[in-house]
Amino acid sequence: MYPNIYYIKNKDFSKETLYQLTDVLAKHREEIIKFRDTKNEKSKKIEILVKDDFEKLGFLHSVTNDTYPLFKKGSLFEVDFYHPQHKIAIEIEKSNLYSKVWLALYKELESKEIKHGIIMVPSIKYSKSKVENTFQLTYQRIISNSVNLLKNIDSLIIIGY
Protein backbone atom coordinates (compact mmCIF):
# COMPACT_ATOMS: atom_id res chain seq x y z
CA MET A 1 0.00 0.00 0.00
CA TYR A 2 1.29 3.45 -0.83
CA PRO A 3 1.74 5.54 1.14
CA ASN A 4 2.23 3.84 4.49
CA ILE A 5 0.37 5.25 7.50
CA TYR A 6 0.87 4.93 11.26
CA TYR A 7 -1.50 6.52 13.73
CA ILE A 8 0.37 7.50 16.86
CA LYS A 9 -2.66 9.27 18.27
CA ASN A 10 -6.03 9.64 16.60
CA LYS A 11 -8.88 11.68 17.98
CA ASP A 12 -11.45 13.05 15.56
CA PHE A 13 -9.13 13.14 12.55
CA SER A 14 -11.15 13.12 9.34
CA LYS A 15 -10.63 9.89 7.42
CA GLU A 16 -11.86 11.68 4.32
CA THR A 17 -9.08 14.26 4.65
CA LEU A 18 -6.50 11.53 5.16
CA TYR A 19 -7.75 9.71 2.05
CA GLN A 20 -7.55 12.95 0.06
CA LEU A 21 -3.97 13.53 1.18
CA THR A 22 -2.88 9.98 0.44
CA ASP A 23 -4.59 10.17 -2.97
CA VAL A 24 -2.43 13.19 -3.79
CA LEU A 25 0.69 11.27 -2.75
CA ALA A 26 -0.37 8.25 -4.79
CA LYS A 27 -1.01 10.50 -7.80
CA HIS A 28 2.60 11.72 -7.62
CA ARG A 29 4.08 8.43 -6.44
CA GLU A 30 6.69 7.99 -9.17
CA GLU A 31 8.10 11.51 -8.82
CA ILE A 32 8.01 11.36 -5.02
CA ILE A 33 9.87 8.04 -4.96
CA LYS A 34 12.44 9.45 -7.39
CA PHE A 35 13.07 12.42 -5.07
CA ARG A 36 13.03 10.14 -2.02
CA ASP A 37 15.65 7.81 -3.45
CA THR A 38 17.97 10.45 -4.91
CA LYS A 39 20.84 11.44 -2.66
CA ASN A 40 20.98 15.11 -1.63
CA GLU A 41 17.46 15.94 -2.85
CA LYS A 42 15.49 18.17 -0.50
CA SER A 43 11.97 17.72 0.83
CA LYS A 44 11.14 21.11 -0.70
CA LYS A 45 10.86 19.38 -4.09
CA ILE A 46 8.12 17.13 -2.72
CA GLU A 47 6.36 20.16 -1.21
CA ILE A 48 6.37 21.91 -4.59
CA LEU A 49 5.15 18.75 -6.32
CA VAL A 50 2.06 18.39 -4.08
CA LYS A 51 1.48 22.11 -3.39
CA ASP A 52 -1.30 22.75 -5.93
CA ASP A 53 -3.22 19.62 -4.94
CA PHE A 54 -2.88 20.35 -1.21
CA GLU A 55 -3.99 23.96 -1.77
CA LYS A 56 -7.11 22.68 -3.56
CA LEU A 57 -7.86 20.77 -0.34
CA GLY A 58 -7.65 24.01 1.66
CA PHE A 59 -4.04 23.86 2.87
CA LEU A 60 -1.79 26.91 3.00
CA HIS A 61 1.85 26.37 1.99
CA SER A 62 4.98 27.49 3.91
CA VAL A 63 3.03 28.95 6.79
CA THR A 64 4.80 31.44 9.06
CA ASN A 65 3.34 33.91 11.53
CA ASP A 66 3.33 36.44 8.68
CA THR A 67 0.81 34.36 6.72
CA TYR A 68 -1.18 32.80 9.57
CA PRO A 69 -0.57 33.28 13.32
CA LEU A 70 0.34 29.75 14.42
CA PHE A 71 3.07 30.54 16.93
CA LYS A 72 3.81 33.12 19.59
CA LYS A 73 4.75 36.57 18.36
CA GLY A 74 8.32 36.75 17.14
CA SER A 75 8.60 33.03 16.44
CA LEU A 76 10.43 32.10 13.25
CA PHE A 77 8.85 28.65 13.06
CA GLU A 78 7.26 27.57 9.80
CA VAL A 79 5.17 24.54 8.86
CA ASP A 80 5.14 23.13 5.35
CA PHE A 81 1.34 23.04 5.09
CA TYR A 82 -1.50 24.16 7.36
CA HIS A 83 -5.27 23.82 7.05
CA PRO A 84 -6.88 26.65 9.10
CA GLN A 85 -10.38 25.18 9.21
CA HIS A 86 -9.34 21.66 10.27
CA LYS A 87 -6.25 22.81 12.23
CA ILE A 88 -3.97 20.28 10.49
CA ALA A 89 -0.24 20.86 10.12
CA ILE A 90 1.91 18.82 7.74
CA GLU A 91 5.68 18.59 7.86
CA ILE A 92 7.54 16.81 5.06
CA GLU A 93 11.01 15.56 5.96
CA LYS A 94 13.67 13.83 3.90
CA SER A 95 17.13 14.15 5.45
CA ASN A 96 18.57 14.30 8.97
CA LEU A 97 15.45 12.47 10.03
CA TYR A 98 16.26 12.02 13.68
CA SER A 99 16.63 15.72 14.44
CA LYS A 100 14.17 16.98 11.80
CA VAL A 101 11.34 14.74 12.99
CA TRP A 102 11.75 15.93 16.58
CA LEU A 103 11.75 19.56 15.39
CA ALA A 104 8.61 18.89 13.31
CA LEU A 105 6.91 17.33 16.32
CA TYR A 106 7.99 20.19 18.58
CA LYS A 107 6.58 22.80 16.18
CA GLU A 108 3.27 20.95 15.92
CA LEU A 109 3.02 20.76 19.71
CA GLU A 110 4.08 24.36 20.27
CA SER A 111 1.16 25.91 18.41
CA LYS A 112 -2.23 26.17 20.08
CA GLU A 113 -3.72 26.41 16.56
CA ILE A 114 -2.58 22.91 15.56
CA LYS A 115 -4.82 20.05 16.68
CA HIS A 116 -3.77 17.42 14.13
CA GLY A 117 -0.17 16.85 13.10
CA ILE A 118 1.12 14.87 10.16
CA ILE A 119 4.78 14.14 9.69
CA MET A 120 5.75 12.70 6.32
CA VAL A 121 9.02 10.78 6.09
CA PRO A 122 10.57 8.45 3.52
CA SER A 123 9.37 4.86 3.85
CA ILE A 124 12.96 3.78 3.30
CA LYS A 125 16.28 5.56 3.12
CA TYR A 126 19.46 4.39 1.47
CA SER A 127 22.29 4.97 3.89
CA LYS A 128 25.84 4.06 2.87
CA SER A 129 25.63 0.32 2.19
CA LYS A 130 22.29 -0.42 3.84
CA VAL A 131 18.62 0.39 3.51
CA GLU A 132 16.83 1.75 6.59
CA ASN A 133 13.11 1.48 7.22
CA THR A 134 12.92 5.14 8.25
CA PHE A 135 9.13 5.15 8.35
CA GLN A 136 9.02 2.41 11.00
CA LEU A 137 11.99 3.89 12.90
CA THR A 138 10.24 7.27 13.05
CA TYR A 139 7.08 5.69 14.42
CA GLN A 140 8.98 3.64 17.01
CA ARG A 141 11.07 6.61 18.20
CA ILE A 142 8.06 8.85 18.68
CA ILE A 143 5.82 6.24 20.26
CA SER A 144 8.61 5.20 22.65
CA ASN A 145 9.81 8.66 23.62
CA SER A 146 6.94 11.14 23.54
CA VAL A 147 4.00 9.81 25.52
CA ASN A 148 3.69 12.90 27.73
CA LEU A 149 4.28 15.32 24.87
CA LEU A 150 1.25 14.13 22.97
CA LYS A 151 -1.27 15.35 25.55
CA ASN A 152 -1.67 18.69 23.76
CA ILE A 153 -2.48 17.38 20.30
CA ASP A 154 -5.57 15.46 19.18
CA SER A 155 -3.95 13.46 16.39
CA LEU A 156 -0.46 12.61 15.19
CA ILE A 157 -0.04 10.60 12.03
CA ILE A 158 3.16 9.42 10.36
CA ILE A 159 2.99 8.95 6.61
CA GLY A 160 5.77 7.10 4.81
CA TYR A 161 6.20 8.20 1.22
C-alpha positions as YAML, in Angstrom:
chain: A
units: angstrom
residues:
- id: 1
  name: MET
  ca: [0.00, 0.00, 0.00]
- id: 2
  name: TYR
  ca: [1.29, 3.45, -0.83]
- id: 3
  name: PRO
  ca: [1.74, 5.54, 1.14]
- id: 4
  name: ASN
  ca: [2.23, 3.84, 4.49]
- id: 5
  name: ILE
  ca: [0.37, 5.25, 7.50]
- id: 6
  name: TYR
  ca: [0.87, 4.93, 11.26]
- id: 7
  name: TYR
  ca: [-1.50, 6.52, 13.73]
- id: 8
  name: ILE
  ca: [0.37, 7.50, 16.86]
- id: 9
  name: LYS
  ca: [-2.66, 9.27, 18.27]
- id: 10
  name: ASN
  ca: [-6.03, 9.64, 16.60]
- id: 11
  name: LYS
  ca: [-8.88, 11.68, 17.98]
- id: 12
  name: ASP
  ca: [-11.45, 13.05, 15.56]
- id: 13
  name: PHE
  ca: [-9.13, 13.14, 12.55]
- id: 14
  name: SER
  ca: [-11.15, 13.12, 9.34]
- id: 15
  name: LYS
  ca: [-10.63, 9.89, 7.42]
- id: 16
  name: GLU
  ca: [-11.86, 11.68, 4.32]
- id: 17
  name: THR
  ca: [-9.08, 14.26, 4.65]
- id: 18
  name: LEU
  ca: [-6.50, 11.53, 5.16]
- id: 19
  name: TYR
  ca: [-7.75, 9.71, 2.05]
- id: 20
  name: GLN
  ca: [-7.55, 12.95, 0.06]
- id: 21
  name: LEU
  ca: [-3.97, 13.53, 1.18]
- id: 22
  name: THR
  ca: [-2.88, 9.98, 0.44]
- id: 23
  name: ASP
  ca: [-4.59, 10.17, -2.97]
- id: 24
  name: VAL
  ca: [-2.43, 13.19, -3.79]
- id: 25
  name: LEU
  ca: [0.69, 11.27, -2.75]
- id: 26
  name: ALA
  ca: [-0.37, 8.25, -4.79]
- id: 27
  name: LYS
  ca: [-1.01, 10.50, -7.80]
- id: 28
  name: HIS
  ca: [2.60, 11.72, -7.62]
- id: 29
  name: ARG
  ca: [4.08, 8.43, -6.44]
- id: 30
  name: GLU
  ca: [6.69, 7.99, -9.17]
- id: 31
  name: GLU
  ca: [8.10, 11.51, -8.82]
- id: 32
  name: ILE
  ca: [8.01, 11.36, -5.02]
- id: 33
  name: ILE
  ca: [9.87, 8.04, -4.96]
- id: 34
  name: LYS
  ca: [12.44, 9.45, -7.39]
- id: 35
  name: PHE
  ca: [13.07, 12.42, -5.07]
- id: 36
  name: ARG
  ca: [13.03, 10.14, -2.02]
- id: 37
  name: ASP
  ca: [15.65, 7.81, -3.45]
- id: 38
  name: THR
  ca: [17.97, 10.45, -4.91]
- id: 39
  name: LYS
  ca: [20.84, 11.44, -2.66]
- id: 40
  name: ASN
  ca: [20.98, 15.11, -1.63]
- id: 41
  name: GLU
  ca: [17.46, 15.94, -2.85]
- id: 42
  name: LYS
  ca: [15.49, 18.17, -0.50]
- id: 43
  name: SER
  ca: [11.97, 17.72, 0.83]
- id: 44
  name: LYS
  ca: [11.14, 21.11, -0.70]
- id: 45
  name: LYS
  ca: [10.86, 19.38, -4.09]
- id: 46
  name: ILE
  ca: [8.12, 17.13, -2.72]
- id: 47
  name: GLU
  ca: [6.36, 20.16, -1.21]
- id: 48
  name: ILE
  ca: [6.37, 21.91, -4.59]
- id: 49
  name: LEU
  ca: [5.15, 18.75, -6.32]
- id: 50
  name: VAL
  ca: [2.06, 18.39, -4.08]
- id: 51
  name: LYS
  ca: [1.48, 22.11, -3.39]
- id: 52
  name: ASP
  ca: [-1.30, 22.75, -5.93]
- id: 53
  name: ASP
  ca: [-3.22, 19.62, -4.94]
- id: 54
  name: PHE
  ca: [-2.88, 20.35, -1.21]
- id: 55
  name: GLU
  ca: [-3.99, 23.96, -1.77]
- id: 56
  name: LYS
  ca: [-7.11, 22.68, -3.56]
- id: 57
  name: LEU
  ca: [-7.86, 20.77, -0.34]
- id: 58
  name: GLY
  ca: [-7.65, 24.01, 1.66]
- id: 59
  name: PHE
  ca: [-4.04, 23.86, 2.87]
- id: 60
  name: LEU
  ca: [-1.79, 26.91, 3.00]
- id: 61
  name: HIS
  ca: [1.85, 26.37, 1.99]
- id: 62
  name: SER
  ca: [4.98, 27.49, 3.91]
- id: 63
  name: VAL
  ca: [3.03, 28.95, 6.79]
- id: 64
  name: THR
  ca: [4.80, 31.44, 9.06]
- id: 65
  name: ASN
  ca: [3.34, 33.91, 11.53]
- id: 66
  name: ASP
  ca: [3.33, 36.44, 8.68]
- id: 67
  name: THR
  ca: [0.81, 34.36, 6.72]
- id: 68
  name: TYR
  ca: [-1.18, 32.80, 9.57]
- id: 69
  name: PRO
  ca: [-0.57, 33.28, 13.32]
- id: 70
  name: LEU
  ca: [0.34, 29.75, 14.42]
- id: 71
  name: PHE
  ca: [3.07, 30.54, 16.93]
- id: 72
  name: LYS
  ca: [3.81, 33.12, 19.59]
- id: 73
  name: LYS
  ca: [4.75, 36.57, 18.36]
- id: 74
  name: GLY
  ca: [8.32, 36.75, 17.14]
- id: 75
  name: SER
  ca: [8.60, 33.03, 16.44]
- id: 76
  name: LEU
  ca: [10.43, 32.10, 13.25]
- id: 77
  name: PHE
  ca: [8.85, 28.65, 13.06]
- id: 78
  name: GLU
  ca: [7.26, 27.57, 9.80]
- id: 79
  name: VAL
  ca: [5.17, 24.54, 8.86]
- id: 80
  name: ASP
  ca: [5.14, 23.13, 5.35]
- id: 81
  name: PHE
  ca: [1.34, 23.04, 5.09]
- id: 82
  name: TYR
  ca: [-1.50, 24.16, 7.36]
- id: 83
  name: HIS
  ca: [-5.27, 23.82, 7.05]
- id: 84
  name: PRO
  ca: [-6.88, 26.65, 9.10]
- id: 85
  name: GLN
  ca: [-10.38, 25.18, 9.21]
- id: 86
  name: HIS
  ca: [-9.34, 21.66, 10.27]
- id: 87
  name: LYS
  ca: [-6.25, 22.81, 12.23]
- id: 88
  name: ILE
  ca: [-3.97, 20.28, 10.49]
- id: 89
  name: ALA
  ca: [-0.24, 20.86, 10.12]
- id: 90
  name: ILE
  ca: [1.91, 18.82, 7.74]
- id: 91
  name: GLU
  ca: [5.68, 18.59, 7.86]
- id: 92
  name: ILE
  ca: [7.54, 16.81, 5.06]
- id: 93
  name: GLU
  ca: [11.01, 15.56, 5.96]
- id: 94
  name: LYS
  ca: [13.67, 13.83, 3.90]
- id: 95
  name: SER
  ca: [17.13, 14.15, 5.45]
- id: 96
  name: ASN
  ca: [18.57, 14.30, 8.97]
- id: 97
  name: LEU
  ca: [15.45, 12.47, 10.03]
- id: 98
  name: TYR
  ca: [16.26, 12.02, 13.68]
- id: 99
  name: SER
  ca: [16.63, 15.72, 14.44]
- id: 100
  name: LYS
  ca: [14.17, 16.98, 11.80]
- id: 101
  name: VAL
  ca: [11.34, 14.74, 12.99]
- id: 102
  name: TRP
  ca: [11.75, 15.93, 16.58]
- id: 103
  name: LEU
  ca: [11.75, 19.56, 15.39]
- id: 104
  name: ALA
  ca: [8.61, 18.89, 13.31]
- id: 105
  name: LEU
  ca: [6.91, 17.33, 16.32]
- id: 106
  name: TYR
  ca: [7.99, 20.19, 18.58]
- id: 107
  name: LYS
  ca: [6.58, 22.80, 16.18]
- id: 108
  name: GLU
  ca: [3.27, 20.95, 15.92]
- id: 109
  name: LEU
  ca: [3.02, 20.76, 19.71]
- id: 110
  name: GLU
  ca: [4.08, 24.36, 20.27]
- id: 111
  name: SER
  ca: [1.16, 25.91, 18.41]
- id: 112
  name: LYS
  ca: [-2.23, 26.17, 20.08]
- id: 113
  name: GLU
  ca: [-3.72, 26.41, 16.56]
- id: 114
  name: ILE
  ca: [-2.58, 22.91, 15.56]
- id: 115
  name: LYS
  ca: [-4.82, 20.05, 16.68]
- id: 116
  name: HIS
  ca: [-3.77, 17.42, 14.13]
- id: 117
  name: GLY
  ca: [-0.17, 16.85, 13.10]
- id: 118
  name: ILE
  ca: [1.12, 14.87, 10.16]
- id: 119
  name: ILE
  ca: [4.78, 14.14, 9.69]
- id: 120
  name: MET
  ca: [5.75, 12.70, 6.32]
- id: 121
  name: VAL
  ca: [9.02, 10.78, 6.09]
- id: 122
  name: PRO
  ca: [10.57, 8.45, 3.52]
- id: 123
  name: SER
  ca: [9.37, 4.86, 3.85]
- id: 124
  name: ILE
  ca: [12.96, 3.78, 3.30]
- id: 125
  name: LYS
  ca: [16.28, 5.56, 3.12]
- id: 126
  name: TYR
  ca: [19.46, 4.39, 1.47]
- id: 127
  name: SER
  ca: [22.29, 4.97, 3.89]
- id: 128
  name: LYS
  ca: [25.84, 4.06, 2.87]
- id: 129
  name: SER
  ca: [25.63, 0.32, 2.19]
- id: 130
  name: LYS
  ca: [22.29, -0.42, 3.84]
- id: 131
  name: VAL
  ca: [18.62, 0.39, 3.51]
- id: 132
  name: GLU
  ca: [16.83, 1.75, 6.59]
- id: 133
  name: ASN
  ca: [13.11, 1.48, 7.22]
- id: 134
  name: THR
  ca: [12.92, 5.14, 8.25]
- id: 135
  name: PHE
  ca: [9.13, 5.15, 8.35]
- id: 136
  name: GLN
  ca: [9.02, 2.41, 11.00]
- id: 137
  name: LEU
  ca: [11.99, 3.89, 12.90]
- id: 138
  name: THR
  ca: [10.24, 7.27, 13.05]
- id: 139
  name: TYR
  ca: [7.08, 5.69, 14.42]
- id: 140
  name: GLN
  ca: [8.98, 3.64, 17.01]
- id: 141
  name: ARG
  ca: [11.07, 6.61, 18.20]
- id: 142
  name: ILE
  ca: [8.06, 8.85, 18.68]
- id: 143
  name: ILE
  ca: [5.82, 6.24, 20.26]
- id: 144
  name: SER
  ca: [8.61, 5.20, 22.65]
- id: 145
  name: ASN
  ca: [9.81, 8.66, 23.62]
- id: 146
  name: SER
  ca: [6.94, 11.14, 23.54]
- id: 147
  name: VAL
  ca: [4.00, 9.81, 25.52]
- id: 148
  name: ASN
  ca: [3.69, 12.90, 27.73]
- id: 149
  name: LEU
  ca: [4.28, 15.32, 24.87]
- id: 150
  name: LEU
  ca: [1.25, 14.13, 22.97]
- id: 151
  name: LYS
  ca: [-1.27, 15.35, 25.55]
- id: 152
  name: ASN
  ca: [-1.67, 18.69, 23.76]
- id: 153
  name: ILE
  ca: [-2.48, 17.38, 20.30]
- id: 154
  name: ASP
  ca: [-5.57, 15.46, 19.18]
- id: 155
  name: SER
  ca: [-3.95, 13.46, 16.39]
- id: 156
  name: LEU
  ca: [-0.46, 12.61, 15.19]
- id: 157
  name: ILE
  ca: [-0.04, 10.60, 12.03]
- id: 158
  name: ILE
  ca: [3.16, 9.42, 10.36]
- id: 159
  name: ILE
  ca: [2.99, 8.95, 6.61]
- id: 160
  name: GLY
  ca: [5.77, 7.10, 4.81]
- id: 161
  name: TYR
  ca: [6.20, 8.20, 1.22]
...
